[in-house]
Amino acid sequence: MIVRHGLVFLLAVILSLGAAGAVHAERVRIAYSAISGAQLPLWVAQDQGLFKRQGLDTDLLYIGGGSVVVQAMLGGEVQFTRAAAPGIVQASLRGAELVMIANTVNTLVYSVMARPDVKTPEDLRGKVLGVTRLGGATDYVVGLLTKKWGFQRGKDYKVFQTGGMPQLLTALKNGVVDAGIISPPSNLQGLKIGLKELIDVSDLGIVFVNSPLSTTRSFIKNHRDIVLKMLRAYCEGIQQARSDKESAIKILARNARVEDPEILQELYRIYGSRHLERIPYVKAEGLEEILITMGKEGANAKAADFVDNSLLQELDREGLFRKLFPEMKQ
């Protein structure tokens, strides 16, 4: 009888410990604004259970368009976003308490994809240029190119918003727009259907906060432990993406909805190797051009106002990056 009671007590303890573990699994919602290879570390961390290992119960949500994602975070529907830097900066300038805490790509990984009759930028005069969202990253690229080409927006060309990268590619295919600012894998898919690459924007040498992970300052203040757990898993996702190409390509295929092996190889080369930062500090200089394009609204702001690298610095001090990337000089 004593043995039986002992077993019952032991079982009760085990069950209570399991229940406690379930209770303490923090629920976190992360939204991303584009189906792009830039999401690879996020997808890897989710697929490989890295968030779960940190005690986080994560939901990944795709919401087309950075401005919509920003509104979801401001409304408290999500705790973290992978949305374009211009939208984060603009919302912050207008009073939102958003801050960028990590960034994995420090250049503009976009192509200007065009229909066959558009052979040079000059051919875009009088044409329609497509973007995913007005005020988002693709629209920001349009602003940079407008200055480079000496064009005047609204006079030399029109801008049409499609709502998402797949929709922008479809608009190009069907002739709704004549050219568009397209990110991988959509640009590679565009080549397959007869579109041409007019410009590889990453060749222009622009430092840009391409893929920031953002949250709110109040969430950091009230839940710093959760943010640190999130970043640990995220950085482990970066390491696994770089070190395990085969698994990363499978994850890309499933999440980016790409089956073509050639496109997948190129997608991995761009986002899993060439442009993927090992330690994802946010480079403030990558925000300076964004503030310039904001005109008077951004005139008195500093790029560092929109960045909080203190969490990554804390992880650095505890030795996370020496563990993940021992080949790097610390």
VOBA-1610 file (N, C-alpha, C; in pm, whole numbers, padded with zeros to 5 digits, always signed):
BEGIN
Met+00084-00120+00000Met+00000+00000+00000Met+00087+00125+00000Ile+00196+00119+00084Ile+00288+00233+00091Ile+00352+00257-00044Val+00394+00145-00111Val+00456+00155-00243Val+00359+00218-00342Arg+00230+00171-00334Arg+00129+00222-00427Arg+00110+00372-00408His+00098+00414-00280His+00080+00556-00253His+00201+00636-00300Gly+00320+00574-00286Gly+00441+00641-00330Gly+00442+00662-00481Leu+00395+00561-00556Leu+00390+00572-00702Leu+00288+00676-00744Val+00174+00677-00674Val+00072+00777-00706Val+00125+00918-00682Phe+00197+00934-00570Phe+00254+01066-00538Phe+00356+01107-00644Leu+00442+01011-00685Leu+00545+01039-00785Leu+00481+01079-00918Leu+00375+01006-00956Leu+00305+01038-01081Leu+00243+01178-01073Ala+00189+01211-00960Ala+00129+01344-00943Ala+00234+01453-00956Val+00352+01429-00901Val+00461+01528-00911Val+00503+01546-01056Ile+00517+01434-01129Ile+00559+01440-01270Ile+00457+01518-01353Leu+00328+01487-01328Leu+00222+01555-01403Leu+00218+01704-01370Ser+00241+01736-01244Ser+00238+01877-01206Ser+00355+01952-01266Leu+00471+01886-01272Leu+00586+01949-01335Leu+00562+01972-01482Gly+00497+01873-01549Gly+00466+01889-01690Gly+00369+02002-01713Ala+00268+02010-01625Ala+00170+02117-01637Ala+00234+02252-01616Ala+00327+02259-01518Ala+00396+02385-01491Ala+00478+02427-01611Gly+00542+02328-01677Gly+00621+02359-01796Gly+00535+02416-01905Ala+00413+02357-01919Ala+00323+02405-02023Ala+00277+02546-01994Val+00249+02572-01864Val+00202+02704-01825Val+00308+02810-01854His+00434+02775-01829His+00542+02871-01842His+00593+02886-01985Ala+00537+02809-02078Ala+00573+02830-02219Ala+00507+02960-02265Glu+00590+03060-02293Glu+00539+03193-02326Glu+00484+03195-02469Arg+00362+03245-02485Arg+00301+03254-02617Arg+00349+03381-02687Val+00403+03366-02805Val+00459+03479-02880Val+00411+03471-03024Arg+00368+03584-03078Arg+00325+03590-03217Arg+00421+03681-03294Ile+00470+03627-03406Ile+00567+03699-03489Ile+00509+03712-03629Ala+00501+03833-03679Ala+00447+03856-03813Ala+00558+03897-03908Tyr+00549+03849-04032Tyr+00644+03894-04134Tyr+00565+03940-04256Ser+00624+04039-04327Ser+00547+04113-04428Ser+00571+04068-04571Ala+00665+03977-04593Ala+00693+03933-04730Ala+00736+03787-04731Ile+00690+03712-04831Ile+00737+03575-04850Ile+00867+03584-04927Ser+00976+03589-04853Ser+01107+03617-04910Ser+01212+03531-04841Gly+01321+03503-04911Gly+01431+03428-04852Gly+01492+03498-04733Ala+01467+03628-04718Ala+01518+03703-04603Ala+01460+03650-04471Gln+01350+03576-04479Gln+01288+03521-04358Gln+01355+03390-04315Leu+01457+03346-04385Leu+01515+03213-04361Leu+01549+03186-04214Pro+01621+03274-04141Pro+01650+03243-04000Pro+01525+03225-03916Leu+01423+03303-03946Leu+01296+03293-03873Leu+01231+03158-03899Trp+01226+03120-04027Trp+01166+02992-04063Trp+01244+02874-04005Val+01378+02884-04007Val+01462+02778-03952Val+01437+02763-03802Ala+01435+02876-03731Ala+01415+02871-03586Ala+01280+02806-03551Gln+01179+02835-03630Gln+01047+02775-03606Gln+01047+02627-03642Asp+01099+02595-03760Asp+01097+02458-03810Asp+01178+02363-03723Gln+01293+02410-03673Gln+01383+02325-03596Gln+01354+02327-03446Gly+01246+02393-03406Gly+01208+02394-03265Gly+01297+02477-03176Leu+01368+02575-03234Leu+01461+02655-03155Leu+01389+02750-03060Phe+01276+02803-03103Phe+01196+02887-03013Phe+01142+02804-02897Lys+01093+02684-02930Lys+01036+02596-02828Lys+01143+02559-02725Arg+01266+02540-02772Arg+01376+02506-02682Arg+01402+02619-02581Gln+01368+02740-02621Gln+01385+02855-02531Gln+01262+02879-02443Gly+01163+02790-02453Gly+01044+02805-02372Gly+00939+02897-02430Leu+00945+02913-02564Leu+00849+03001-02632Leu+00755+02919-02719Asp+00629+02951-02711Asp+00527+02890-02797Asp+00495+02992-02906Thr+00557+02977-03022Thr+00553+03082-03124Thr+00457+03050-03238Asp+00388+03154-03282Asp+00307+03150-03404Asp+00370+03245-03504Leu+00397+03197-03626Leu+00446+03283-03733Leu+00329+03318-03823Leu+00312+03446-03851Leu+00200+03493-03931Leu+00251+03572-04050Tyr+00205+03537-04169Tyr+00237+03617-04287Tyr+00126+03718-04309Ile+00162+03846-04310Ile+00067+03954-04337Ile+00129+04040-04446Gly+00074+04035-04566Gly+00133+04107-04679Gly+00136+04257-04657Gly+00254+04318-04672Gly+00268+04462-04660Gly+00316+04506-04524Gly+00428+04580-04523Gly+00489+04621-04397Gly+00401+04711-04312Ser+00326+04802-04374Ser+00244+04894-04297Ser+00135+04820-04221Val+00082+04714-04280Val-00022+04635-04214Val+00037+04560-04095Val+00158+04508-04112Val+00226+04437-04003Val+00254+04530-03887Val+00299+04651-03918Val+00326+04750-03814Val+00200+04780-03734Gln+00088+04795-03802Gln-00039+04821-03734Gln-00078+04703-03644Ala-00047+04582-03688Ala-00079+04464-03607Ala+00001+04466-03477Met+00127+04510-03484Met+00208+04516-03362Met+00163+04630-03272Leu+00133+04744-03331Leu+00085+04857-03251Leu-00047+04824-03183Gly-00127+04739-03246Gly-00254+04699-03188Gly-00243+04588-03086Gly-00119+04538-03064Gly-00097+04433-02966Gly-00130+04293-03015Glu-00158+04279-03144Glu-00192+04147-03198Glu-00069+04058-03214Val+00047+04119-03236Val+00172+04045-03245Val+00276+04116-03158Gln+00378+04040-03116Gln+00481+04098-03029Gln+00610+04135-03105Phe+00633+04067-03216Phe+00753+04094-03297Phe+00713+04101-03444Thr+00787+04180-03520Thr+00762+04186-03663Thr+00891+04178-03742Arg+00881+04121-03861Arg+00984+04129-03963Arg+00924+04215-04073Ala+00930+04347-04055Ala+00874+04442-04151Ala+00984+04537-04196Ala+00962+04603-04308Ala+01063+04689-04368Ala+01096+04807-04279Ala+01225+04846-04281Ala+01273+04955-04197Ala+01202+05088-04222Pro+01173+05127-04347Pro+01105+05256-04367Pro+00973+05267-04292Gly+00897+05159-04289Gly+00769+05161-04218Gly+00787+05174-04068Ile+00891+05109-04014Ile+00921+05118-03871Ile+00962+05261-03836Val+01050+05319-03918Val+01096+05456-03893Val+00981+05555-03902Gln+00901+05541-04005Gln+00790+05635-04025Gln+00692+05629-03909Ala+00656+05509-03866Ala+00563+05494-03754Ala+00622+05552-03627Ser+00752+05533-03606Ser+00818+05585-03486Ser+00820+05737-03487Leu+00845+05797-03603Leu+00845+05942-03613Leu+00708+06001-03582Arg+00605+05919-03600Arg+00469+05966-03576Arg+00416+05925-03438Gly+00510+05883-03352Gly+00474+05860-03213Gly+00472+05716-03167Ala+00487+05620-03256Ala+00489+05479-03215Ala+00620+05448-03143Glu+00615+05357-03046Glu+00735+05326-02967Glu+00805+05201-03021Leu+00821+05195-03151Leu+00884+05080-03214Leu+01036+05093-03211Val+01103+04977-03210Val+01249+04977-03210Val+01298+04850-03279Met+01408+04862-03354Met+01468+04748-03423Met+01573+04685-03332Ile+01566+04552-03317Ile+01655+04484-03223Ile+01750+04385-03290Ala+01732+04360-03419Ala+01822+04271-03493Ala+01800+04294-03642Asn+01903+04260-03719Asn+01892+04274-03865Asn+01989+04178-03931Thr+01940+04099-04024Thr+02022+03992-04082Thr+02080+04024-04220Val+02028+04125-04288Val+02077+04160-04422Val+02099+04310-04428Asn+02218+04353-04470Asn+02255+04495-04466Asn+02267+04559-04604Thr+02188+04511-04697Thr+02184+04575-04828Thr+02045+04556-04887Leu+02018+04623-04995Leu+01888+04613-05061Leu+01890+04495-05159Val+01826+04386-05123Val+01825+04267-05207Val+01697+04268-05290Tyr+01699+04351-05391Tyr+01586+04364-05482Tyr+01636+04371-05625Ser+01549+04338-05716Ser+01576+04358-05858Ser+01464+04441-05918Val+01500+04527-06013Val+01399+04592-06093Val+01370+04499-06209Met+01256+04431-06202Met+01217+04337-06306Met+01120+04406-06401Ala+01139+04384-06530Ala+01060+04457-06629Ala+01008+04364-06738Arg+00906+04411-06806Arg+00855+04341-06923Arg+00956+04355-07037Pro+00954+04264-07135Pro+01058+04260-07239Pro+01079+04390-07316Asp+00975+04473-07329Asp+00990+04596-07407Asp+01063+04706-07332Val+01084+04687-07201Val+01159+04785-07121Val+01304+04741-07115Lys+01390+04810-07188Lys+01529+04766-07200Lys+01626+04853-07119Thr+01588+04976-07089Thr+01671+05067-07010Thr+01580+05146-06915Pro+01638+05206-06810Pro+01555+05289-06722Pro+01481+05400-06798Glu+01543+05452-06903Glu+01478+05558-06980Glu+01346+05512-07040Asp+01336+05382-07068Asp+01213+05327-07126Asp+01096+05330-07027Leu+01126+05359-06898Leu+01020+05362-06797Leu+00943+05494-06797Arg+00991+05593-06871Arg+00918+05719-06877Arg+00779+05694-06936Gly+00679+05745-06866Gly+00542+05727-06909Gly+00484+05592-06874Lys+00560+05508-06802Lys+00515+05373-06768Lys+00467+05367-06623Val+00427+05246-06581Val+00378+05222-06445Val+00476+05130-06374Leu+00522+05174-06257Leu+00617+05097-06176Leu+00543+05039-06056Gly+00558+04909-06033Gly+00484+04842-05927Gly+00562+04829-05798Val+00492+04847-05684Val+00548+04825-05551Val+00447+04743-05471Thr+00493+04681-05363Thr+00400+04603-05280Thr+00311+04695-05198Arg+00374+04793-05130Arg+00297+04886-05048Arg+00357+05026-05059Leu+00274+05126-05076Leu+00320+05264-05075Leu+00377+05294-04937Gly+00500+05349-04934Gly+00564+05379-04808Gly+00648+05265-04753Gly+00643+05148-04816Gly+00721+05033-04771Gly+00858+05028-04834Ala+00926+04913-04817Ala+01063+04899-04865Ala+01073+04911-05016Thr+00980+04847-05089Thr+00987+04854-05235Thr+00965+04997-05284Asp+00878+05070-05217Asp+00854+05210-05251Asp+00977+05295-05220Tyr+01047+05259-05112Tyr+01171+05328-05076Tyr+01275+05311-05186Val+01285+05189-05241Val+01378+05163-05351Val+01344+05251-05471Val+01215+05265-05498Val+01172+05352-05607Val+01225+05494-05586Gly+01218+05543-05461Gly+01269+05677-05431Gly+01417+05691-05459Leu+01495+05589-05422Leu+01639+05591-05448Leu+01668+05592-05598Leu+01597+05507-05671Leu+01619+05498-05815Leu+01573+05624-05887Thr+01466+05684-05835Thr+01417+05809-05894Thr+01526+05915-05894Lys+01597+05927-05780Lys+01707+06024-05771Lys+01822+05985-05863Lys+01852+05856-05868Lys+01962+05808-05951Lys+01936+05834-06099Trp+01812+05815-06141Trp+01777+05830-06282Trp+01740+05973-06321Gly+01721+06058-06221Gly+01681+06195-06252Gly+01536+06205-06294Phe+01453+06114-06242Phe+01311+06113-06274Phe+01234+06197-06173Gln+01112+06229-06209Gln+01020+06296-06118Gln+00897+06208-06101Arg+00875+06167-05977Arg+00763+06077-05948Arg+00631+06143-05984Gly+00544+06067-06048Gly+00414+06118-06086Gly+00413+06186-06222Lys+00530+06237-06261Lys+00540+06303-06391Lys+00601+06209-06494Asp+00716+06150-06458Asp+00786+06062-06552Asp+00734+05919-06547Tyr+00674+05881-06437Tyr+00620+05746-06422Tyr+00513+05748-06314Lys+00429+05646-06313Lys+00329+05630-06208Lys+00367+05510-06122Val+00321+05511-05997Val+00347+05400-05904Val+00214+05333-05871Phe+00216+05199-05879Phe+00095+05120-05852Phe+00123+05022-05740Gln+00036+05019-05639Gln+00049+04930-05523Gln-00028+04801-05548Thr+00040+04687-05526Thr-00025+04557-05552Thr-00065+04483-05425Gly+00006+04505-05313Gly-00032+04442-05187Gly+00057+04330-05140Gly+00136+04269-05224Gly+00225+04161-05184Gly+00315+04123-05300Met+00426+04051-05271Met+00521+04018-05376Met+00462+03923-05482Pro+00389+03819-05443Pro+00327+03734-05547Pro+00231+03812-05636Gln+00156+03904-05574Gln+00062+03985-05650Gln+00135+04081-05745Leu+00251+04132-05700Leu+00329+04221-05786Leu+00383+04146-05907Leu+00428+04023-05885Leu+00477+03942-05996Leu+00364+03913-06095Thr+00247+03884-06044Thr+00131+03860-06131Thr+00095+03986-06210Ala+00102+04101-06145Ala+00072+04228-06212Ala+00171+04253-06326Leu+00296+04217-06305Leu+00397+04229-06411Leu+00367+04134-06526Lys+00336+04012-06491Lys+00309+03911-06592Lys+00191+03949-06681Asn+00089+04008-06618Asn-00034+04041-06692Asn-00033+04181-06752Gly+00076+04256-06736Gly+00087+04387-06797Gly+00018+04499-06723Val-00023+04474-06598Val-00083+04580-06517Val+00022+04686-06485Val+00147+04640-06462Val+00260+04731-06444Val+00367+04693-06546Asp+00454+04788-06576Asp+00559+04764-06675Asp+00691+04718-06613Ala+00712+04752-06486Ala+00830+04709-06412Ala+00793+04708-06265Gly+00872+04635-06185Gly+00841+04627-06043Gly+00966+04602-05961Ile+00960+04640-05834Ile+01070+04617-05741Ile+01044+04482-05675Ile+01122+04383-05715Ile+01095+04243-05680Ile+01209+04184-05600Ser+01175+04109-05495Ser+01276+04040-05414Ser+01276+03891-05447Pro+01389+03821-05421Pro+01391+03676-05439Pro+01291+03610-05345Pro+01222+03502-05384Pro+01244+03430-05509Pro+01160+03481-05626Ser+01079+03582-05602Ser+00988+03627-05708Ser+01064+03676-05831Asn+01181+03739-05811Asn+01257+03786-05928Asn+01309+03668-06010Leu+01347+03561-05942Leu+01397+03444-06013Leu+01282+03375-06086Gln+01166+03374-06025Gln+01048+03318-06091Gln+01011+03404-06212Gly+01033+03536-06199Gly+01005+03626-06310Gly+01088+03595-06432Leu+01214+03559-06410Leu+01300+03522-06523Leu+01244+03401-06596Lys+01184+03311-06520Lys+01130+03188-06580Lys+01010+03215-06670Ile+00941+03328-06646Ile+00822+03357-06726Ile+00848+03467-06829Gly+00976+03496-06853Gly+01009+03586-06962Gly+01034+03731-06925Leu+01031+03764-06796Leu+01066+03899-06754Leu+01218+03916-06758Lys+01266+04038-06754Lys+01410+04062-06754Lys+01450+04144-06632Glu+01573+04121-06585Glu+01626+04199-06474Glu+01691+04325-06528Leu+01632+04439-06496Leu+01684+04567-06541Leu+01801+04611-06454Ile+01788+04593-06321Ile+01892+04632-06226Ile+01891+04537-06107Asp+02010+04494-06063Asp+02027+04426-05935Asp+02063+04534-05835Val+01968+04570-05749Val+01986+04684-05659Val+02100+04660-05560Ser+02127+04534-05525Ser+02235+04505-05429Ser+02372+04541-05485Asp+02383+04555-05617Asp+02511+04593-05679Asp+02541+04742-05664Leu+02445+04820-05615Leu+02465+04964-05603Leu+02545+05001-05478Gly+02572+04904-05390Gly+02657+04928-05273Gly+02592+05011-05164Ile+02462+05005-05152Ile+02390+05083-05052Ile+02381+05004-04921Val+02425+05066-04810Val+02406+05005-04678Val+02263+05034-04634Phe+02189+04928-04605Phe+02047+04945-04574Phe+02004+04837-04476Val+01924+04877-04377Val+01868+04780-04282Val+01754+04709-04353Asn+01788+04595-04413Asn+01696+04528-04505Asn+01592+04442-04435Ser+01631+04374-04328Ser+01541+04273-04271Ser+01537+04282-04119Pro+01494+04397-04066Pro+01497+04414-03920Pro+01390+04334-03847Leu+01429+04286-03731Leu+01334+04228-03635Leu+01302+04339-03536Ser+01174+04370-03519Ser+01136+04484-03436Ser+01034+04443-03331Thr+01027+04525-03227Thr+00926+04510-03124Thr+00897+04648-03068Thr+00827+04654-02956Thr+00800+04784-02894Thr+00890+04801-02772Arg+00919+04926-02739Arg+01004+04954-02623Arg+00937+04907-02494Ser+00805+04918-02487Ser+00735+04874-02366Ser+00744+04723-02350Phe+00739+04649-02462Phe+00751+04503-02451Phe+00889+04464-02400Ile+00992+04533-02447Ile+01128+04507-02397Ile+01136+04537-02249Lys+01079+04649-02208Lys+01083+04690-02067Lys+01011+04590-01978Asn+00896+04542-02021Asn+00814+04455-01938Asn+00844+04306-01954His+00906+04269-02068His+00930+04126-02096His+01069+04105-02156Arg+01169+04166-02097Arg+01305+04156-02152Arg+01351+04011-02162Asp+01312+03929-02066Asp+01352+03789-02069Asp+01298+03717-02192Ile+01175+03749-02231Ile+01116+03687-02350Ile+01189+03734-02475Val+01222+03863-02481Val+01293+03916-02597Val+01430+03850-02610Leu+01498+03828-02500Leu+01629+03762-02504Leu+01616+03617-02551Lys+01513+03549-02505Lys+01489+03412-02551Lys+01462+03409-02701Met+01380+03504-02745Met+01348+03515-02887Met+01476+03533-02969Leu+01563+03624-02924Leu+01685+03653-02998Leu+01784+03537-02995Arg+01791+03466-02883Arg+01879+03348-02878Arg+01839+03248-02987Ala+01710+03218-02992Ala+01660+03123-03092Ala+01682+03175-03233Tyr+01660+03303-03251Tyr+01676+03366-03382Tyr+01821+03355-03429Cys+01915+03383-03339Cys+02058+03373-03374Cys+02100+03228-03400Glu+02042+03136-03326Glu+02066+02995-03354Glu+02011+02958-03491Gly+01900+03021-03529Gly+01845+03000-03663Gly+01941+03048-03771Ile+02007+03160-03746Ile+02109+03210-03840Ile+02221+03108-03855Gln+02269+03058-03742Gln+02380+02962-03744Gln+02341+02834-03819Gln+02222+02783-03792Gln+02180+02660-03859Gln+02156+02682-04007Ala+02104+02799-04043Ala+02083+02830-04185Ala+02215+02831-04260Arg+02318+02886-04199Arg+02449+02895-04265Arg+02521+02760-04269Ser+02502+02678-04166Ser+02582+02556-04154Ser+02516+02432-04214Asp+02384+02434-04230Asp+02313+02316-04280Asp+02235+02355-04405Lys+02304+02360-04517Lys+02244+02405-04643Lys+02129+02315-04685Glu+02145+02187-04673Glu+02043+02093-04719Glu+01911+02115-04647Ser+01916+02126-04514Ser+01794+02149-04437Ser+01736+02287-04467Ala+01824+02386-04481Ala+01779+02522-04508Ala+01704+02530-04640Ile+01752+02460-04740Ile+01687+02462-04871Ile+01548+02397-04863Lys+01536+02290-04786Lys+01405+02227-04768Lys+01307+02321-04699Ile+01358+02395-04600Ile+01273+02491-04528Ile+01233+02606-04620Leu+01327+02651-04702Leu+01297+02755-04800Leu+01189+02709-04897Ala+01204+02587-04945Ala+01109+02534-05043Ala+00968+02533-04987Arg+00956+02492-04862Arg+00823+02481-04801Arg+00763+02618-04769Asn+00843+02707-04714Asn+00790+02835-04669Asn+00783+02941-04778Ala+00880+02939-04870Ala+00877+03035-04980Ala+00791+02984-05096Arg+00745+02858-05083Arg+00655+02798-05182Arg+00723+02790-05319Val+00845+02738-05316Val+00924+02725-05438Val+00961+02578-05455Glu+00945+02526-05575Glu+00981+02387-05603Glu+01101+02376-05696Asp+01126+02476-05776Asp+01233+02473-05875Asp+01370+02464-05806Pro+01446+02354-05826Pro+01576+02337-05760Pro+01676+02448-05793Glu+01673+02497-05915Glu+01764+02604-05955Glu+01735+02733-05878Ile+01609+02765-05866Ile+01571+02885-05791Ile+01606+02870-05644Leu+01585+02752-05588Leu+01616+02728-05447Leu+01765+02744-05419Gln+01849+02693-05510Gln+01994+02707-05493Gln+02034+02854-05493Glu+01977+02931-05585Glu+02010+03073-05593Glu+01956+03149-05472Leu+01839+03110-05429Leu+01778+03172-05312Leu+01865+03150-05188Tyr+01916+03029-05173Tyr+02004+03001-05059Tyr+02135+03078-05071Arg+02189+03086-05191Arg+02314+03160-05210Arg+02300+03305-05165Ile+02187+03364-05195Ile+02163+03505-05162Ile+02138+03523-05013Tyr+02043+03445-04957Tyr+01997+03469-04821Tyr+02056+03376-04715Gly+02115+03266-04757Gly+02172+03175-04659Gly+02323+03184-04652Ser+02382+03257-04745Ser+02527+03264-04750Ser+02577+03406-04777Arg+02554+03457-04896Arg+02615+03584-04938Arg+02578+03703-04849His+02451+03720-04820His+02407+03841-04749His+02367+03818-04604Leu+02372+03695-04555Leu+02325+03665-04420Leu+02432+03695-04316Glu+02408+03796-04231Glu+02501+03834-04126Glu+02502+03730-04015Arg+02622+03698-03963Arg+02631+03604-03853Arg+02577+03666-03723Ile+02626+03784-03690Ile+02581+03854-03569Ile+02494+03971-03614Pro+02365+03965-03588Pro+02270+04056-03653Pro+02251+04193-03586Tyr+02362+04260-03557Tyr+02348+04396-03504Tyr+02282+04486-03609Val+02205+04582-03561Val+02141+04679-03650Val+02240+04793-03673Lys+02278+04817-03798Lys+02371+04924-03832Lys+02293+05054-03851Ala+02316+05148-03761Ala+02240+05273-03765Ala+02261+05347-03897Glu+02382+05335-03955Glu+02407+05406-04081Glu+02316+05358-04193Gly+02262+05238-04177Gly+02170+05184-04277Gly+02032+05249-04272Leu+02012+05337-04174Leu+01884+05407-04161Leu+01894+05554-04203Glu+02015+05603-04224Glu+02034+05746-04249Glu+01966+05792-04377Glu+01977+05712-04484Glu+01914+05750-04609Glu+01762+05751-04596Ile+01709+05661-04513Ile+01565+05658-04490Ile+01519+05789-04430Leu+01594+05839-04331Leu+01557+05966-04267Leu+01564+06081-04365Ile+01660+06076-04456Ile+01671+06181-04558Ile+01547+06183-04645Thr+01500+06064-04683Thr+01382+06058-04771Thr+01255+06102-04698Met+01259+06106-04564Met+01142+06151-04487Met+01127+06303-04487Gly+01229+06374-04537Gly+01222+06519-04544Gly+01217+06584-04408Lys+01129+06682-04392Lys+01119+06756-04266Lys+01081+06666-04150Glu+01003+06563-04180Glu+00957+06473-04074Glu+01074+06405-04003Gly+01179+06374-04077Gly+01293+06305-04017Gly+01414+06393-03994Ala+01400+06524-04015Ala+01515+06615-04012Ala+01583+06620-03875Asn+01508+06612-03767Asn+01566+06625-03633Asn+01590+06491-03564Ala+01568+06383-03635Ala+01586+06250-03576Ala+01727+06197-03604Lys+01772+06108-03517Lys+01899+06039-03536Lys+01871+05891-03562Ala+01953+05832-03649Ala+01932+05691-03684Ala+01933+05602-03560Ala+02019+05634-03463Ala+02030+05551-03343Ala+01903+05552-03260Asp+01815+05651-03283Asp+01690+05658-03207Asp+01598+05539-03232Phe+01620+05470-03342Phe+01529+05363-03383Phe+01589+05223-03360Val+01702+05219-03288Val+01778+05095-03272Val+01802+05066-03124Asp+01791+04938-03087Asp+01832+04892-02954Asp+01915+04765-02971Asn+02047+04784-02970Asn+02139+04670-02981Asn+02178+04612-02845Ser+02120+04665-02737Ser+02163+04624-02603Ser+02133+04476-02576Leu+02028+04424-02637Leu+01993+04284-02613Leu+02095+04191-02677Leu+02134+04221-02801Leu+02237+04141-02866Leu+02371+04155-02794Gln+02399+04274-02744Gln+02522+04294-02668Gln+02523+04208-02542Glu+02406+04195-02480Glu+02396+04110-02362Glu+02421+03964-02398Leu+02366+03920-02510Leu+02390+03783-02555Leu+02536+03762-02592Asp+02598+03866-02647Asp+02740+03859-02681Asp+02824+03841-02555Arg+02792+03917-02450Arg+02868+03908-02325Arg+02854+03771-02261Glu+02740+03708-02277Glu+02722+03576-02217Glu+02784+03465-02302Gly+02841+03502-02418Gly+02919+03406-02498Gly+02842+03335-02607Leu+02721+03381-02640Leu+02640+03310-02740Leu+02709+03303-02875Phe+02767+03413-02921Phe+02822+03415-03056Phe+02955+03340-03064Arg+03030+03337-02955Arg+03151+03254-02953Arg+03114+03107-02965Lys+03001+03072-02907Lys+02953+02934-02914Lys+02901+02900-03053Leu+02825+02991-03112Leu+02763+02964-03241Leu+02863+02973-03356Phe+02955+03068-03347Phe+03049+03094-03457Phe+03192+03098-03404Pro+03246+02983-03361Pro+03381+02981-03303Pro+03490+03020-03403Glu+03457+03017-03533Glu+03556+03052-03634Glu+03578+03202-03645Met+03488+03280-03586Met+03501+03425-03592Met+03593+03475-03482Lys+03670+03578-03513Lys+03754+03642-03413Lys+03667+03732-03326Gln+03676+03713-03197Gln+03592+03790-03105Gln+03670+03909-03048
//
